[in-house]
């Protein structure tokens, strides 16, 4: 059963990868045109500065806890069963489930090499997987305008679920803009395409388990990640501290 907690005021879904995937399958079967956000520290911190992004996240069908700090906060707030649900793990579970259910999927995002390798490896891993749509877009603005040709291609493909790998916040703006025109359920999965295609190396399991995946990314690609971490991690930590102090004051005043 899924629940909804809050991390610095932002709704975050509490549940396992399996339960989240089951909910998405039901939504896709029903033909719902919603979208799912996969949230980490970067997304939460960015949303605190961007009202439009915060509204987009608030309107999502589900917002999973991709980053371990979000899981820790949820546990501290009383959701002891909170688990990490990453874009990579969720993509794998949904490809597994859709291949069994006979549902078609689509992939939108990544470089041409990444998207080719992704389609090849996913269909090799799940032999019954139906990839109805697969496209590497040109460089898009952060808030893209709706391209009716893309709308037509996705809808005509018959894809029930479309994985969107454009990175945050571009993929969230893209999903919000395209949602009214598409019959598929959309899932913004961030760097999952690169990890699954093997064009980027995911952190070792022990680093993922203990919350050090960010350190691996920093070591592998410091030019890309250093500025991001400097811009988003300190504000996130500060907001968490402020929220903890506020909660403590409210608790003390109730006695």
C-alpha positions as CSV (number, residue, x, y, z in Angstrom):
1,X,0.0,0.0,0.0
2,X,1.3,3.4,-0.9
3,X,1.3,6.4,1.4
4,X,2.3,10.0,1.0
5,X,4.7,11.8,3.3
6,X,6.3,15.2,3.0
7,X,9.9,16.3,2.6
8,X,10.3,20.1,3.2
9,X,6.7,20.5,2.3
10,X,6.9,18.5,-0.9
11,X,4.7,15.3,-1.3
12,X,6.8,12.1,-1.6
13,X,5.3,8.7,-2.1
14,X,6.1,6.0,0.5
15,X,6.3,2.5,-0.9
16,X,8.5,-0.1,-2.5
17,X,9.6,-0.3,-6.1
18,X,7.2,-3.2,-6.6
19,X,4.2,-1.3,-5.2
20,X,5.0,1.8,-7.2
21,X,5.3,-0.2,-10.4
22,X,2.0,-1.9,-9.7
23,X,0.3,1.5,-9.3
24,X,1.8,2.8,-12.5
25,X,0.7,-0.4,-14.4
26,X,-2.9,0.2,-13.2
27,X,-2.8,3.8,-14.2
28,X,-1.4,2.9,-17.7
29,X,-4.0,0.1,-18.1
30,X,-6.7,2.6,-17.3
31,X,-5.4,5.0,-20.0
32,X,-4.6,7.8,-17.5
33,X,-2.4,10.5,-18.9
34,X,-0.5,11.5,-15.7
35,X,3.2,11.6,-14.9
36,X,5.5,10.3,-12.2
37,X,8.4,12.2,-10.8
38,X,11.5,10.5,-9.4
39,X,12.8,12.9,-6.7
40,X,16.2,13.4,-5.2
41,X,18.0,16.3,-3.3
42,X,18.6,18.2,-6.5
43,X,14.9,18.1,-7.5
44,X,13.7,19.1,-4.0
45,X,16.2,21.9,-3.7
46,X,15.5,23.2,-7.2
47,X,11.7,23.1,-6.6
48,X,12.1,25.2,-3.5
49,X,13.5,28.0,-5.7
50,X,11.1,27.4,-8.6
51,X,7.4,27.8,-8.0
52,X,6.4,26.3,-11.3
53,X,8.5,23.2,-10.8
54,X,7.1,22.9,-7.3
55,X,3.5,23.0,-8.7
56,X,4.4,20.4,-11.4
57,X,5.7,18.0,-8.7
58,X,2.6,18.6,-6.6
59,X,0.4,17.5,-9.5
60,X,2.2,14.3,-10.2
61,X,0.5,10.9,-9.8
62,X,3.5,9.7,-7.7
63,X,6.7,11.3,-6.5
64,X,9.2,8.5,-5.5
65,X,12.2,9.0,-3.2
66,X,15.1,8.4,-5.5
67,X,17.6,10.0,-3.0
68,X,18.4,8.3,0.3
69,X,18.3,11.7,2.2
70,X,14.6,11.8,1.3
71,X,14.1,8.3,2.7
72,X,15.9,9.3,5.9
73,X,13.6,12.3,6.4
74,X,10.5,10.2,5.7
75,X,11.6,7.7,8.3
76,X,12.3,10.5,10.8
77,X,8.8,11.8,10.1
78,X,7.3,8.5,11.1
79,X,7.2,6.5,7.8
80,X,9.5,3.6,9.0
81,X,8.7,1.6,5.9
82,X,10.0,4.2,3.5
83,X,12.2,2.8,0.8
84,X,14.4,4.2,-2.0
85,X,12.7,3.9,-5.4
86,X,15.2,5.0,-8.1
87,X,14.5,5.8,-11.7
88,X,16.8,2.9,-12.8
89,X,15.2,0.3,-10.6
90,X,11.7,1.5,-11.4
91,X,12.5,1.3,-15.2
92,X,13.7,-2.2,-14.9
93,X,10.7,-3.4,-12.8
94,X,8.2,-1.7,-15.2
95,X,9.9,-3.2,-18.3
96,X,9.7,-6.6,-16.6
97,X,6.0,-6.1,-15.7
98,X,5.0,-4.7,-19.1
99,X,6.7,-7.5,-20.9
100,X,4.5,-9.9,-19.0
101,X,1.3,-7.8,-19.3
102,X,1.8,-7.3,-23.1
103,X,1.9,-3.5,-22.7
104,X,4.1,-1.4,-24.9
105,X,6.6,1.2,-23.7
106,X,8.5,4.1,-25.1
107,X,11.8,5.8,-24.4
108,X,12.4,9.5,-25.0
109,X,15.7,11.2,-24.2
110,X,19.4,10.5,-24.1
111,X,21.9,10.6,-26.8
112,X,21.5,8.6,-30.1
113,X,24.1,6.1,-28.9
114,X,22.4,5.7,-25.5
115,X,18.9,5.3,-26.8
116,X,20.1,2.6,-29.4
117,X,22.0,0.7,-26.7
118,X,19.1,1.0,-24.2
119,X,16.6,-0.4,-26.7
120,X,18.9,-3.3,-27.6
121,X,19.8,-4.2,-24.0
122,X,16.2,-3.9,-22.6
123,X,14.8,-6.1,-25.4
124,X,17.6,-8.7,-24.8
125,X,16.9,-8.7,-21.1
126,X,13.1,-8.9,-21.4
127,X,12.5,-10.9,-24.6
128,X,8.8,-10.1,-24.7
129,X,9.2,-6.4,-24.1
130,X,7.4,-4.2,-26.7
131,X,9.3,-1.0,-27.4
132,X,6.8,0.9,-29.5
133,X,8.6,4.3,-29.4
134,X,12.3,5.2,-29.0
135,X,13.7,8.6,-29.8
136,X,16.7,10.8,-28.9
137,X,15.5,14.4,-29.2
138,X,17.7,17.4,-30.2
139,X,18.8,19.7,-27.5
140,X,15.7,21.1,-25.9
141,X,15.1,24.3,-23.8
142,X,14.3,23.8,-20.1
143,X,10.7,24.6,-20.8
144,X,9.9,23.2,-24.3
145,X,7.0,24.0,-26.4
146,X,4.8,21.1,-27.5
147,X,5.8,19.5,-30.8
148,X,2.6,18.0,-32.3
149,X,4.8,15.7,-34.5
150,X,6.1,14.0,-31.3
151,X,2.6,13.9,-29.9
152,X,1.4,12.1,-33.0
153,X,4.3,9.6,-33.1
154,X,3.9,8.7,-29.4
155,X,0.1,8.3,-29.6
156,X,0.2,6.3,-32.8
157,X,2.9,4.0,-31.4
158,X,0.5,2.7,-28.9
159,X,2.9,3.0,-26.0
160,X,1.2,2.7,-22.6
161,X,4.2,4.0,-20.6
162,X,6.8,6.4,-21.8
163,X,10.1,6.8,-19.9
164,X,11.5,10.3,-20.2
165,X,15.2,10.7,-19.6
166,X,15.9,14.4,-20.1
167,X,17.2,15.2,-16.6
168,X,15.7,17.5,-13.9
169,X,14.0,19.9,-14.3
170,X,13.7,19.6,-18.1
171,X,11.9,16.3,-18.0
172,X,9.4,17.5,-15.4
173,X,8.5,20.6,-17.6
174,X,8.3,18.3,-20.6
175,X,5.9,15.9,-19.0
176,X,3.7,18.7,-17.7
177,X,3.6,20.3,-21.1
178,X,2.9,17.1,-23.0
179,X,0.6,15.4,-20.5
180,X,-2.7,16.8,-21.9
181,X,-1.9,15.5,-25.4
182,X,-0.7,12.0,-24.7
183,X,-2.6,8.9,-23.7
184,X,0.5,7.3,-22.1
185,X,1.6,7.5,-18.5
186,X,4.9,9.4,-18.3
187,X,7.8,8.7,-16.0
188,X,10.8,11.1,-15.6
189,X,13.7,8.8,-14.9
190,X,16.7,11.1,-15.0
191,X,20.1,9.4,-15.6
192,X,18.5,5.9,-15.8
193,X,19.0,5.6,-19.6
194,X,22.7,6.0,-19.3
195,X,23.0,3.6,-16.4
196,X,20.9,0.9,-18.1
197,X,22.6,1.4,-21.5
198,X,26.0,1.3,-20.0
199,X,27.1,4.7,-21.3
200,X,27.5,5.8,-17.7
201,X,28.6,3.6,-14.7
202,X,26.4,3.5,-11.7
203,X,27.9,3.6,-8.2
204,X,28.7,0.3,-6.5
205,X,25.8,-1.2,-4.5
206,X,27.5,-0.4,-1.1
207,X,27.7,3.3,-2.1
208,X,24.0,3.3,-3.1
209,X,23.0,1.6,0.1
210,X,24.8,4.1,2.4
211,X,24.0,7.3,0.5
212,X,27.4,7.9,-1.2
213,X,26.2,7.7,-4.8
214,X,26.7,11.4,-5.1
215,X,30.4,11.0,-4.3
216,X,30.8,8.4,-7.1
217,X,29.1,10.8,-9.6
218,X,31.4,13.6,-8.4
219,X,34.5,11.5,-8.9
220,X,33.4,10.3,-12.3
221,X,32.2,13.6,-13.7
222,X,33.3,16.5,-11.4
223,X,32.8,19.2,-14.1
224,X,29.1,18.4,-14.4
225,X,28.2,17.5,-10.8
226,X,30.3,19.9,-8.7
227,X,28.3,23.0,-9.5
228,X,25.1,21.1,-9.1
229,X,26.0,19.9,-5.7
230,X,27.3,23.2,-4.5
231,X,24.0,24.9,-5.7
232,X,21.6,22.3,-4.3
233,X,23.0,20.4,-1.4
234,X,23.7,23.2,1.1
235,X,20.3,24.8,0.6
236,X,18.7,21.4,1.1
237,X,20.6,20.8,4.3
238,X,19.7,24.3,5.6
239,X,16.0,23.7,4.8
240,X,16.0,20.4,6.6
241,X,17.6,22.0,9.7
242,X,15.0,24.7,9.7
243,X,12.2,22.2,9.4
244,X,13.7,20.1,12.3
245,X,14.0,23.3,14.5
246,X,10.4,24.2,13.6
247,X,9.1,20.8,14.5
248,X,11.0,20.8,17.8
249,X,9.5,24.2,18.8
250,X,6.0,23.0,17.9
251,X,6.5,19.8,20.0
252,X,7.8,21.8,23.0
253,X,5.0,24.3,22.8
254,X,2.4,21.5,22.9
255,X,3.5,20.5,26.4
